[in-house]
């Protein structure tokens, strides 16, 4: 294996580690047992950017790399069929997951509680109508609907990539983002976090070749600057979110204008891309200790991220069925570990991995 190929393989493994990290963070956030020692992972999903943005970005990057770049010599029809089949599969699983989890939280007494639905308990007519028309997906599988929509639109991006028109993908994505602001459409806004990274994914091989051509000093300067900016902006986000004097003085207006959780502003998107790149540099630098101590967790979860995402709700239901909510830091932290380990354990069941999409 050449040096370039080995470096590319290391970086792809780093992407799997990072994707596994995002899933672990999402599991703990969805458990919603506070306070917890694991709040440092994402600030309880209250910071300017959450693990969800990172997960969407890494998914777009991999679609651009695998279906765009690596499959570039395959017939366009074959690649498109693969993407559309995958989109349909994820849509079906978003229906299955939502129906199962909503039935559980409606009819099974969960001592620890779970996020409610916008429709009254037992109103299956309204629930199914909202579900089938993509207007509602239960929170634990919400990403599947977005991902299915993005995959269904991906053949257009792949077609443009093949004709050297990646810039058109960028322009279209930005235009759809603006339209999403006007219409308050969640998919039109979140697609920006998927399709811009897909451009990076398509040119990933060229980007890595460019990177290897840089002097070591320049590489270090870029990496250190990116990580430093990531750390500084995370620290500022923590202060604006959790430090009461700053939160009272600035955070309410600032967050509504720049980092509202109800929309993807350009500021939120840029910070998401910054943090994602910063994490990527850190995970690559620490790839050896991560591989040594966390490979057993992050690789199964990262390479079967959608399986873990679909199934983590089952782990949350089990915990909520047997335990009640409380404010004990140590118990909540232990339950966070249990939620992650239950999700990991479900991935180890052969039948599950055969049935649930990876």
N, C-alpha and C positions, 0 to 999 in steps of 0.2 A: 504493500500500500504506500502510495506517495505521501510526502509531507502534506501536500494540499488536501488530499483525500482524507488523511488522518485528522487534520484540523477541522475539515467539514463534518466528519463523523462526530468529533468531540462537541462541536457546536450544536449538532442535532440532538445529541444526548443531553446537552445542557438545556435545550428547548423542552425535552421530555421532563427533566428535573423541574424546570420552571413551571410547566403546565401542571405537574403533580402538586407543586407548592400552591398554585392558585386554587386547585380543587380542594386541598386540605384547608386552606383559608376559608373558602366558601362554605365548607361543611361546618366549621366552627362558627362562622357568622350566622348561618341558618339555625344553628342550635339555640342561639340567642339566650344563653345563660350568662348573666352579668352580675358582678364583675368576674373577670377571668384573667389568668396570667397570659393567655394567648391573644389578648387585645393588641399586643404589639405587632401582630401579623398584619392587621389592616385597620386598626383603630375602631374595631367593632363595626366596620363598613360605614363609618361616619366621616371619614376623611374625604378630601377633594376627589380622590380616585380610589376605587375598590378593586378587589381581585377580579371582579366580573369584567371590567374593562380590559385587564390583562389577558384574561381567558379568551375574550372575543378577538383581541389583537393577534394572539398567538395562533388562533384557529385560522384567521385570514391569511397570516403569513405562510402557514403550512399548506393551505389550499393553493396559494400562488406558487409555492415551490414545487409541490407534488403534482398537482393537476395542470399547473401552468408550465413550469420549467421542465420537470422530469418527464412529463407525458407529452412534451411538445412535438415529438415525432409520431405519436399515435394519431390515428384518424380523429378529427374533431368530433365526429358523431359519436365515437366510442367514449371519449372523455365526457362529452355532454350527457350521455346516457348514465354514466357512472355518477355524475354530480346530481342529476335529477332523481335517480333511484335513491341515492343517499338522502336527498332532501325529503322525498316521500317517506322513507323509513323513519327519519327523525320526527316528521310531522305526526306519523302514526304513534310513535312512542310518546310524543308530547300529549296526545289524546289519552293514551293508556295511563301514563303517569299521573296526569291531572285527575282522571276519573278515579283511579285507585286511591290517591292521597286525599282527595276531597271526600270520598266515601268514608275513609278512615276518620278524618277529623270531624265529620258530621255525626257519625254514628258510634264511634268507639270512644269511651271516656279517656281522654289523655290528661293525666294528672298535671303534667308539666305544661299543657297547653300547646297550641300551634297557631300559626298565622291564619286568620279567618279569611273567608271569601267575601266579595262585595255583594253577593246575592244571599238571601235568607237561607238558613239551613233547610235542606230538603227540596229546594226549588230547582229540580233537575232540568226542567224545561228551559229556564233562563240560562242556567249553567252550561248546558250542552249547546245552546244556540250561540252563546258567547265563545265557547271553546272551539267549535267547528269552524266558525268564521274568523278565527285568529284574533278575536278582540280580547280574549282572556285565556291565560294559561296559569295554572297554579305555580306559586313562586318557586317551589323546589325543582320544577322542570321548565321554568320560564325560558331559559336560554335555548332550549330545543326548538321552540317556535321561531325565534329570531335566526338561529343557525340554519334551520330548514329554508327560511325565506332567502337568506344570503346565498346558500348553496344553489337554490333554484335560479338565482340571478347570475351565478358565477360563470355559466357558459358564455355569457356576453363578455365578461371580463377576459376569459381565456381567449376568445375569438379576437379581441382587441390586442391582447398581449402578443399573439402570434403574428400580428401584422405591424408590430412595432408601434402600437398606438396606446402604450401604457399611460401616456399623458392624458388621453381621453378618459380613461378610467378615473384618473384623479379629478379631472374637471367635472365629470358626471357625478362622482361621489360628493364633491363639494356642493354642487348644485342641488343634489338630493338632500344634503344636510340643511341647506337654506330652506328648501321646501318643507322639510321636517319641522323646522322652527315655526314656519307660518301655519302649518296644519297641526302642529303638536303631535306629530306621528313618531312614536317610539322607534319602529323599524327604520324609517328614513333617517333618523338621527344616528342610531347605533351602527348602521351600515358603514358609516365613515370610519369607525374603529375596526372594521373588517376589511374593507376594500383598499384603504390606503396601505395597511400592512401587506395585503396580497401583492401589491406592486413590488414591495421590498422582497417578498418571497420569490417572485418571478425572477428578480435580478440578484437573488442572494449569492449565487455562485460568482457573479461578476463583482459584487460588493466585497466578497471575501478575497477575491484576487486583488482588488484594489487595496484592501486592507493589508494584505501580505506585502504589497509593494511599497508601503510606507516605511519610513525609518522607525526604529524602535522607540526613539524619543518622541516622535509625533504620535505613535500609537498610545504610549503611556499618557501623554498630555491629554489626548481626546478622552481616554477611558477615565482618568482621574477627574477631569473637569465634569464629565457626565455624571459620575457617581457622586461627586461633591454637590452638584446642583440637585441631584435626586435627594440626597440627605437633607440639604438645606430646605427644599420645598416641602419635604415630608415633615420636618420639624416645625415649619411655619404652619402647615396644615394642622398639626397636632395642637399647637398653641391656639389657633383660631377655633378649633373644635372643642377643646377640653379646658383651656385656661379661662376661667370665668370672666376676669376683667376685660380681656381682649374679645372674648365671645360676645359679651354684652355691648361693647363699644363698636365693634366692626363686623363681627362674623355674620350677623343676620342679613344685613344689606349686602355685604361682600359675597356671601354664598349665593344669595338669590340672583345676583347679577352675573357672577362668573362661574360658580360651581354648583348650581342647583341640581339636585338629584333627579329632577323631573325632565331634564334636558341635557343634551350633549353640546355644550358651548365649545367654541374653538379653544378657549382657555382650558377647559376640562380635557379636551382631546389632546392638546399639546402636552399638558402635564401627564396624561396617561401614557403617551408615547415616550416622554422623558423618563418616567419611572420604569416603564417596561425595559427601555434600553439600559438604564442604570442597574436594574436587577439582573439583566442578561450579562453585563460585564462582571458583576459580583459573582453570579453563579458560575460563570466560566472560569474566573480566577480561582474559585474555591471548588472546582469540579472534582478534584481528587479526594479531599475530605468528605465532600457530599456523597461521592460514589462509594466511599468506604463505609460511612456511617448511616446514610439515608437512602442508599440505592434500593434497599429492600422495600421501602415505602413509596418513594417518589417515582420509580420506574413503573411498577404495576399501575399506580394511580395515574401517572402521566401518559403512559401508552394506551391505557384503557380509560381515558378521562371521561368520555361520555357514559360509559358503563357506570363508573363511580358516581357521576353526576346524577344519573337516573336513579341509582340505588341508594344514594345517601339519605333520601327521605325515609326509607325503611328503617335505617339506623336511628334517625331522629324520632320516628314514631315509637320505636321500642324504648328509647330513653324516656320519652315523654309519658309513656304508659306506666312505667315502673317508678318514676321519680317525680317529685314536685319541684317547682321553681323556688329558688332561694337566692340569698345574697352572700352565701359563703364562698369566698374566693377559691379556696382549695377544692371544695366539692365541685364547683362549676368548672374549674380547670381539669379535674379528673374526668368529668363527664365529656369535656371536649376531646380528651384523649380516647375515651371509650367510643365516641361517635366516629372518630377517624379510624380506629381499629376495627370497628364493626363494618364500616364501609370497605376497608381493605380486606377484611375477612370474606365478605360477600364476593369480592373479585376473584378469590381463590377457588370458588366453587365452579367446577368445569361446566356444569349445565348452564349456570348463569352467564358465563362468558360466551357460550355458544348461542344463547338466545338474545341477550341484550346487546345492542350495538356498541362497539368500542369507540 
